[in-house]
Amino acid sequence: MSWWDRLWRWEDTHRLGVDVTITVLLGLALAPASIAALGRRAPGLDAVFVSLCIVGVVVPLAWRRTHPTASVTTIYTCALLHVVAGFPVLPVDAVVPFALYSVALHGPRWAHRTALAGAMAGALLVGTWLALQYGRPAAALLTVFVASIFLVAWAFGLVRRARREHLEALVDRTERLEVERDQQAMIATAAERARIAREMHDIVAHSLSVVIAQADGGRYAAAHDTAAATRALGTIAETGRAALTDMRRLLGVLRETPGAAPGGAAPGILPPADERDAPAGTAAVATTTPQPAVEDVEALVAQMRASGMRVSFVRLGTPRHLPPGAGLTVYRIAQESLTNVLKHAGPDPGVTVMLQWHPAAVSLEVSDDGRGAAADADGLGQGLLGMRERATMFGGTVTAGPRPGGGYRVRATLPTPGARDAADGTDAAPAAHTTTPPRRTTQDPAGGTTP
């Protein structure tokens, strides 16, 4: 910012003090000169009248910015009165162009246009008076000169007005952009919190459901079948490790790398055991695993079957590539659906997971023959809501409800990339049908499952 801009900004922020100072200085400079110019041509009451006109021309400058229309009206009226009364143009009339500049800068549009027309009329009036006194050639020249002064003052006021409006528009735009930036940050934060909440729910709910089911079964089997109890404990340990790995991967993105402690752990948190046991001076290498995708649904089914659930997997159609987010959505919906079966379907349900590839979409259906709508629920679950939110982000849908004849069904459909080409027949390969035979389990009297 130049010194000129800083000066104008300071002048604009100290309006009252600047205007009063200018009024006082102009009054001290112009009023005595105007009275001296009159000489003895204004005796008695005429001198009082002219003095009032002089005061009326100078004083309104004090409110030229707060009330520009009233200020320019008062100045024009007092200047016109002493000219019409037959007195000559006085030095104090130099305030008139300044008043026109002020109303062009601070007043409404109709006011500064009317003030310009009045100034042109005043120039003609002064020219007429000069013509009567000194002749037409000199009067015409002075009229053009006075009119030019008014036009320059008016144009300079408009230039300042346009610059001020431009700066105000920039300031307003900056403020709106800041508000929009804050709103976008809040929206992004809320979306990220919702995403993390969904991931945490899917990881914790699924893992804990498997752990609880295996713990219940292992507790009963410990008294009758030591091998079954050992297998249940192994499943619990495997599920816990997988959940811990997922939790570390999820929470690891929240750590700030610049503030991380040596070895990659966050301040105040011990690194993993394998990093603590590493030799001194050896940099720990962060181990990462890819997020689950649609190809891992079959492995998820195998994991649930190993935990004792009677579940079969059916794949129809030709698999195609899905974006990482869409593949993760299909996997999480399958995971949450199987978790709900484990929690609500009752003892020993039969479950079918069907992954079907359509020309323009992929659908996942998880159905069981358990208790269905008769299952007890505390109303606090977020599973179906999370599934619908995940599917909506990719333009898909999720429907869930009881099956005819008993049981429950969850069906999710997501559009696939390249749907137009597939619809034109490029995906006309014969459908592959793969069925994994279910592993039978028996329900023990205590409510646990035994392979």
N, C-alpha and C positions, 0 to 999 in steps of 0.2 A: 504494500500500500504506500503510495506517494505521500509527501508532506501535504500536498493539496487536498487529497482525499481525507487525510487525518484532520486537517483544518476544518473541512466541511462537516465532518462527523462531530467534531467538538462543538462547532457552532450549532449544529442541529440538536445536540443534547443539552445545550444551555440556552434555550430559546428566550426565556423571559429576561434573563440578565443581558443577553446580547441586544435584544430589541429595545429594552429600556435605555441601555447605554447609547445605542445609535440615535434614539429619539432625543436624548439629552444633548448629545454632541451636535446634531443637526439644528436643534433649537437654539443652542448658544451661537452657532455659526451663522445661521440664515435669518433668524428673527431680527437681530440688530441691523443686519445689512438691508433687510426689507424695509424696516422702519426708516433707515437713513435714506433709502431710495425714494421714499414718498416725499421727504422734505416738508415743505409747508403746504402741500397740496391736499392734505387731509387734516384740517383743523377740527377741533371739537368732537362732535359725535362721529364724524367720518373717521377720525383717528381711532376711536374706540371700535368702530365697525371693522376697520381693516385689521386692527390688532386681534380681534376675535377670529377673523378669517385666518390670520397667520397661525394662531394657536390651533385652530381647527384643521389646518393642513398638516402640522407637525405632530401633534399629540397622538392621532390615530395610528401612527407607525408602531406604537407600543403593543398593539394587538393585531398586527398585520398577519401573523401566522395562526393565532388562535381563532380570530374572527376576520378572515381576509375580506369577505364581502362587505361587512359593515365598515371596515377600515377604508377600503377603496371608495365606497359610496360617500363617506364623510369627507375624505380628502378632495374628491371631485367636486362635491357640492360647495365647499368653502372656496376652492380655487375658482370655480365658475362665478360665485357671487361677487367677488371683488373685481373680476374682469367685466362682468355685466354692469356693475355699478360705475364703471368708467375709470377705474384705476389701472395703471399699467401692469404688465407682467412683472412680478416681483422675483427676487432670488429664491424665495421660499417655494416657488412653483417648481423648482427642480426636484421636489419630492414626488411630483405626480408620476414621472416614469418609474420611480422606485416602487410606488404603490401598484402600478400596472404589473411590474415584474413580480411582486409578492402575490397578487391575486392569480397570475398565470401559473405560479409555482404551487401555491397552497389552496387556491379556491376551486370550486366546481367548474366544470367546463362552460356552462352557460354564463357564469359570472365573469370569467376572463374574456370570453368573446364579447359580452356586453361592454366590459371595461375597455376593450380595444376600440369598439365602435364609438364609445364616448370620447376616447382619447383622440380619434380622428376628427370627430366633430369639434372638440376643443381646439385642435390645430387649425381647423378652418376658421373658427371664431377668432383665434388670435391673429390669423392672417388677415381677416377682415378688419380687425382693429388696427393692425399695422398699416394696411392699405389706406385707411382713412388718415393716418398720421403721417406716413412717409411716402406714399405712392405705391402703385401696383408692382413694379419690378422687384423692389426690395421685399415687399410683403409676400410675393409668391416664393421667392427664394427662402425666406425664413419659414414659411409654411411647410415647404418640403423638408427643410432641415428638422423642424419640430416633429413632423410626422415620422421622419426616419428615426429619430430618437425613440419615439414611442414603439415603432415596429421592432427596433433592436432590443429594447427592454422586454417586450412581449415574447420575442423569439428566444431570448436567453432564458426567460422563465420557463418556456416550454421545454427547452433542452434540459434544464435542471430537473424539471418535472418528469420527463421521460427517463432520465438516468435514475432518479429516485424510485420510480415505479419498477424499473428493471431490477434494481438492487433489492427492493422489497419482494419481487417475484422470486429472485434467487434465494433469498432468505427463507421465504415460505416453502419453496421447493426443497431446500435443504432440511428444514424441519420435518416436512412430510416424509422425506426419504429416511430420516433418522427414526421417525415413528414406525415406518414400514419395516426398517431394518430390525427394530426391537420386536415388532410383531412376528416377523419371519423367524427371528431367533427363538421367541417363545414357542412358535408352532413347531420348529425343528426340535426344540428341547422336549416338548410334549410327545412328539412322534417317536423320538429316541427312547424316552421313558416307557412309552407303550410297547415299543419293540423289545426292550430289555425285559419288561414285565412278562411279555408273552414267552420269551426264551426261558426265563427263570421258571415260569409256571410249567412249561413243557418238560424241562429237565427235571425239576424237583418232583412234580406230581407223578410223572411216569416212573422215575427211579424209586421213589418212596413206595408207590403202589406195589411194584415188583418185590421190593425188600419186605414189605409187610406180609404179602402173600407167602413168600418163601419162609419168612420167620414163623408164621402160623403153622405152615405145613411141617417145617423142620422141628418145631416144638413137639408136635404130636409124633412125628416119625422117630424122634430121638429115643422114645421108649420102646419101639417095636422094630425099627429098621435103621440101624446105624449108618448104613451106606446111603440111604435116602436123605438122612439128616446131613451127612457130609456133603452130598450134592447140593442140598438147599443152601448150606453155608457158602459153598463155592459160588453159587449163583448170586447170593447176596454180595459177596466180595467183588465179583466181576461187575455187577450192576453199580455198586458204590464207586469203584474205580472209574467206570465210564462216566458216571455223573460228576465225579470230581474233576475229570479231564474237561468235560463240557463247561463246568463252572469256571475253571481256570481260564479257558479260552474266552469265555464271555466276559469275565471280569478283567481280563488282561487288556482289553481294548480301552478300559477306563483309566488305566495307569498312564501318567504323563512320563514320557521317556526322559526329558531333561532332568526331572526331579527324582528319577528312579535311583534306588540304592545300587551299589556295586553288585554285579551278578544278575541284574535285571529285576530284582524284587522291589516292591514299593517300600518306602521308608517305614520302619517299624514292623515289617512282616518278614519272617524268616523265609529264605528261599527253599525250594523243594529239597528233599533229602539227597537226591542225586547230585544237586549243585553244591550242597554243604559238604559232601564227601569228596568233591573234586579236588585234585592237588592244587596247592597255592600257585598263583600266577597263571592258572589255566582259565581262559574266558569261557563262561558257560554259554552253551549254544541253546537258544530258545527252540523248543520243540513245538511244532504246530501241526495240526491235522486239519484237513479241509472240512468244511461244514457238510453235514449229511445232505444227500441229494436223492432224487427219485430212484436211482439205482440201488440205494441202501434200504429200500422198503423190504426187499426180500430178506436181507440180513436182520432187519428188525423183527420180521415174522419168525425167523429162525430163533432169535433170542427169546421171544415170548414163548415159542414152543419148548425151548429148553427149560424155561421156568415152570412148565407144567400146563400151559394152556393148550387146548385142542383147537388149533388154528391152521387153516390151509391158505395157500397163496395162489391166485389165478392171474395170469397176465394174458391179455388179448391185444392183438394188433401189433404193429411194428413200432418199436420204441424210437423216439426222436430226441434230439438234444433240447433240453430246457435251460433257460437262464438259471444261474445259481440261486437266485431268490425264489423263483418258481419251483425249482426242484426241492429246495428246503421247505417250502410251504407244503408240498405234497407229503414229504416225509413227516413233518410235524403234525399234520392232520391225521395221518395214519397212526402216529405215536399216541396222540391224545385220544383217538378213538379206541385203540386197544387198551389204554389206561382206563378209560371209562368202562369198558367191558370188564376189566379186572375188578373194578370197584363196585359196579352196580348190577352186573348181569346175573349174579347169583352163583351157586355152586356148579362147577364143571360145565360151562356153556360151550357150544360149538360155534366157532367163529370162522368167517370166510372174508379174506381180503382180496378184492378184485381190482386190478389196475388195468384199465382199458384205454387204448390209444385210438382216438377217433381221427378223422381227416383234419379237423380244425380244433381239436381240444383233447385233453387228457382227463379222464375221470377216475376217481378213487372211490370205492364203495367198501365199507366195513360193516358187516351184518352179523348178528348173532341170534341164537335161539333162547336167550335167557329171559329174565323177568320183564324186560322192556319197560313200558310205562309204569308198571307196578313197583319198580325199584324205588327205594327210599333215597332222598336227596336232601341236603341241608340248605339248598338254595344259595350257597355261597360260592359255588364253582364258577370259574371263568373259562372253562374249556371250550364250550360251544361259541362263546363270544369271541375268544381268541382265534378260533378256526375261521369264523366268518370274517374277522378283520384281516387275517392273512390272505384269504381268498379274494376279498374285495380289492386289495392293493394291486392284484394282477388281473382284475376284471373277471374274476370267477365267482362262483356261488357255492354255498354249502347248505344242504337240507338235512335235517335230522328228525327222526320220529319213529314211532312203533311200526313194526312190520305186520302185515296181515297174517294172522295165524300165530302171532307171538314173536317176541324178540324185538330187536331194535336195529335200525339201519342209519348210517351216516354216509351221505353221498356228497362228494366235492367234485366240481368241474372247473377246470382252468383252460383258457385258450392257449394254444401253442404257437410259437413263431412259425412263419411260413405257412400260415393257414390257407392263404389264397392259392399257393402252388399245390398244396395238398388237395384242396378242393377241386383243382383242375385235373387231378388224376396222377400227379407225380408220385403220390404215396399209395400206389395201388399194389404194393407187395402183399402176398398172402399173409393172413393173420396167423400169429403164432400163439398157440394155446399151451400153457405150461401149468400144470397143477401139481402142487406138492402135497403128497398124502399127509393127512393130519396124524399127529402123534396122540394116541389115546392116553388119557389119564383117568384116574379114579379118584373120587372124592371121599376123603376119610371122614369118620363121624365127627371129628373135632373141627371140621371146616377147612382144613388145609388140603393141599393137592399133593398126590404122590405119583411119580411117574410109573 
